[in-house]
Amino acid sequence: MLDSFFGLPAHPLIVHATVVVVPAAAISVLVATLRPRFRAWAGWLPAALSLAGAILAPLSTSSGEELEHLTGSSTLVNEHAELGELLLWWVLPLAILSAAAWWLHHRPSTAVPSWAHWVVRGGSVVVAVGTLVIVALIGHSGAKAAWDDVAAGAAAPTSVAVHPSH
C-alpha cells in the first residue's frame, strides 16, 4: 500500500479526498431521494460519487493503518481507527442504493412494483444520514487523535515567575 506521497504521509492526503467525496455522495443521494427535480438533473452523479466513496474508504483505512505503524498507537488513534473501519459498511450500501435508485428512475413505473421504490428511497435516506453521521464521528475522532497533544501542550500552563509588586 502507498504509505507516502512525495515524502508526505498518504493518509491525510487520501482522507481529504474521502472527506469531500463521501459527504458529497451522501448529500447528493439524500437530495436526489427527496427532490425529483434534482434526481432528474443529477442523473448518475449520486451513484458515481457513492462508488468513488466506496473506493476511497478502504484506501483511507489502509493508509491509516500504515500511518499508525509509523507513528504509534494511542487510545485516541485506536478509537479513530475503529470508527474508520465502519465507513465502508455505510458507503457500500450507499453505492448500491444509489445505483438501484438510478436504475429504478430509468425504468417504466409499471415495470417495477411501487414497494421497491419505497424500499430504495427509505433505505437511501437512512443510509445517507448514517453516512454523514459516521463521517462526522470519524473526522472528530481523527482531529482529536492528531491535535489533542498539540492542544494540551498549548493550553498547559507554563511556569510563571511571580514578582512582588513594588
C-alpha positions in Angstrom: 0.0 0.0 0.0 1.0 3.5 -0.6 2.3 4.9 2.7 3.8 8.2 1.5 3.4 10.5 -1.4 6.2 12.9 -2.2 7.6 12.4 1.3 4.2 13.2 3.0 2.1 10.5 4.7 -0.5 9.3 2.3 -3.3 9.0 4.9 -4.0 12.8 5.3 -3.9 13.2 1.5 -6.3 10.3 0.8 -8.5 11.3 3.8 -9.0 14.8 2.4 -10.4 13.2 -0.8 -12.6 10.9 1.3 -13.9 13.8 3.4 -15.0 15.7 0.3 -16.4 12.8 -1.8 -18.3 10.8 0.8 -20.3 13.6 2.3 -21.0 14.9 -1.3 -22.2 11.4 -2.2 -24.4 11.2 0.9 -25.9 14.6 0.4 -26.5 14.1 -3.4 -28.2 10.7 -2.6 -30.3 12.4 0.1 -31.3 15.3 -2.1 -32.0 13.0 -5.2 -34.2 10.8 -3.0 -36.2 13.7 -1.7 -36.3 16.1 -4.7 -37.4 14.6 -8.0 -36.1 17.7 -10.0 -32.7 17.2 -8.6 -32.9 13.5 -9.2 -33.7 14.2 -12.9 -30.9 16.7 -13.2 -28.2 14.8 -11.3 -28.7 11.5 -13.2 -25.9 9.1 -12.4 -23.9 11.6 -10.3 -25.0 10.4 -6.8 -24.2 6.8 -7.8 -20.8 7.8 -9.2 -19.9 9.8 -6.1 -21.1 6.9 -3.9 -18.9 4.4 -5.9 -15.9 6.8 -5.5 -16.6 6.9 -1.8 -16.7 3.1 -1.6 -13.3 3.0 -3.3 -11.8 5.7 -1.1 -13.0 4.3 2.2 -10.7 1.2 2.2 -7.8 3.3 0.8 -8.3 5.7 3.8 -8.3 2.8 6.3 -5.4 1.1 4.7 -3.3 4.3 4.6 -4.3 5.0 8.2 -3.0 1.6 9.3 0.3 2.4 7.6 0.5 5.8 9.3 -0.4 4.1 12.7 2.6 1.7 12.2 4.9 4.7 11.6 3.6 7.0 14.4 2.5 4.5 17.0 -0.9 4.0 18.6 -2.8 5.6 21.4 -6.3 5.4 22.8 -7.5 8.2 20.5 -5.9 6.7 17.4 -7.5 3.3 18.2 -10.9 5.0 18.6 -10.4 6.8 15.3 -9.3 3.5 13.6 -12.3 1.6 14.9 -14.7 4.3 13.7 -12.9 4.5 10.3 -13.4 0.8 9.8 -17.2 1.3 9.9 -17.2 3.8 7.0 -17.1 1.0 4.3 -20.2 -0.6 5.8 -22.0 2.7 5.2 -20.7 3.7 1.8 -21.2 0.3 0.2 -25.0 0.3 0.8 -25.0 4.0 -0.2 -23.4 3.0 -3.6 -25.8 0.0 -4.0 -28.9 2.0 -3.1 -27.9 5.0 -5.3 -27.3 2.7 -8.2 -30.7 1.0 -7.6 -32.4 4.4 -7.4 -30.9 5.5 -10.7 -31.9 2.2 -12.2 -35.5 2.5 -10.9 -35.7 6.1 -12.1 -35.0 4.9 -15.6 -37.5 2.0 -15.7 -41.1 2.4 -16.7 -43.1 2.8 -13.5 -45.4 -0.1 -14.4 -42.4 -2.5 -14.7 -41.4 -2.0 -11.0 -43.6 -2.6 -8.0 -44.2 0.6 -6.0 -42.9 -1.0 -2.8 -39.4 -1.3 -4.5 -39.3 2.5 -4.9 -40.3 3.0 -1.3 -37.7 0.5 0.0 -34.9 2.1 -2.1 -35.9 5.6 -1.1 -36.3 4.8 2.6 -33.1 2.9 2.7 -31.3 5.7 0.8 -32.4 8.3 3.4 -31.4 6.1 6.3 -28.0 5.2 4.8 -27.2 8.7 3.6 -27.9 10.2 7.1 -26.0 7.4 8.7 -23.1 8.0 6.4 -23.0 11.7 7.3 -23.1 10.9 11.0 -20.2 8.3 10.8 -18.1 10.7 8.7 -18.5 13.4 11.3 -17.7 11.0 14.1 -14.6 9.7 12.3 -13.4 13.2 11.5 -13.9 14.4 15.0 -12.0 11.4 16.4 -9.2 11.9 13.8 -8.9 15.5 14.7 -8.7 14.7 18.4 -6.1 12.0 17.7 -4.0 14.3 15.6 -4.3 17.5 17.6 -5.1 16.6 21.2 -1.5 16.6 22.3 -0.8 19.8 20.5 -3.8 21.5 22.1 -2.9 20.1 25.5 0.6 21.5 25.1 -0.7 24.9 24.1 -3.1 25.0 26.9 -0.8 23.7 29.6 0.3 26.4 32.0 3.9 27.4 31.8 5.8 28.3 34.9 5.5 32.0 35.5 7.8 33.8 37.8 5.9 35.7 40.4 7.4 39.1 41.0 6.4 41.1 44.1 4.6 44.3 43.4 6.6 47.4 44.2 
